[in-house]
Amino acid sequence: MKRKICIVIVICLLAALTVSACGEAAGSNGQVNVYNWGEYIDKDIFRIFERETGIKINYFEFQSNEELYSLLKTGSTTVDVIIPSDYMIGRLIEEGMLEELDFSNIPNFSLIDPKYKNLEFDPQNKFSVAYMTGTVGLIYNSSMISDEITSWSSLFDERYSGQILMFDNPRDAFGIALKYLGYSQNTVNEDEIREAYDLLALQKPLLQAYVMDQIFFKLESGEAAIGPYYAGDYLFMYENNQDLVFVRPVEGSNFFVDSMCIPIGAANKENAEIFINFMSRTDIALKNMAEIMYASANFEAAEQFANELEPWEYEIMFASAEVLANCDVFIHLPGHILALYDQLWIELKR
């Protein structure tokens, strides 16, 4: 189902539900500073939130978990709500960089699917509320690559030299290399990580670029032929370029859970919790899903939205149990392994 149809359906539902939701936080004021991934929220809902609560949203974007970590670590920005991925949440918790949530301000936590609660990165669910989930796959242009792509090996294939894109962050890039080599993306075996480095070093001359959000536009426009990217974004890319094909490689991939958290010392903690509660509401989650095409952690929204999808869209947006069994969820790694990643990444990017 095309995005514009989804939006029409969800807006109708939103109109019916918002009336009853208005005033749930009436009387609040001030502001909330939100940091999120690019193109990962329906910004139209900001007006609804501000009208209902009186709280002004200041919204900013980051391109990788590592960029967000650097922003928080240097204290170079004021942040109230962040939406990092699983493994980064684990690191932030370990380093004492997140506030414990007051769930009395987040009653819509009851709408979060239990399978996204008490996960490895936050086993007592003190610090996070799941937002969206999805998988990483390969996207390639069938008008530029005649072969049927099924494996990560295509990213290391000399035939596609100059047309290959690669994630510009160590965890994702090494994760792809590790998966292709048959290793866990969460390995702590230094020999396996160094073997992945050697593979990435061989790949480097074949690359058009290391990029993050630009992968979307480069593949959609035909500027590049192949690269790893996120399943939800593919559904929009396909609308504008139907030569694009999405595959989950046979070796397996990454399944991620992005969650809403509050950094330690946030100036507007209560407002942040009100925002998290708002984002967890079923009508808002539905509207948000229609805009970004990722699977909401709100079980009511996910069930309702799934009914509106074509089978092929559903398979991409909601990965099957069989697919997920072949995926790794990144976990936070020990300090000496993170240091090794940093060292090897710097060497790779020289």
Buried (B, 14 or more C-beta within 10 A) or exposed (E): BEBEEBBEBBBEBBEEBBEEBEEBBEEBEEBBBBBBBEBBBBEEBBEBBBEBBBBBBBEEBBBBBBBBBEBBEEEEEBBBBBBBBBBBBBBBBEBEBBBEBEBEBBEBBEBBBEEBBEBBBBEEBEBBBBBBBBBBBBBBBBEBBEEEBEBBEBBBBEEBEEBBBBBBBBBBBBBBBBBBBEBBBBBEEEEBBEBBBEBBEEBEEBBBBBBBBBBBEBBBEBBBBBBBBBBBBBBBBBEEBEBBBBBBBEBBBBBBBBBBBBBBEBBBBBBBBBBBBBBBBBBBBBBBBBBBBBBBBBBBBBEBBBEBBEEEBBBBBBBEEEBBEBBBBBBBBEEEBBEBBEEBBEEBEE
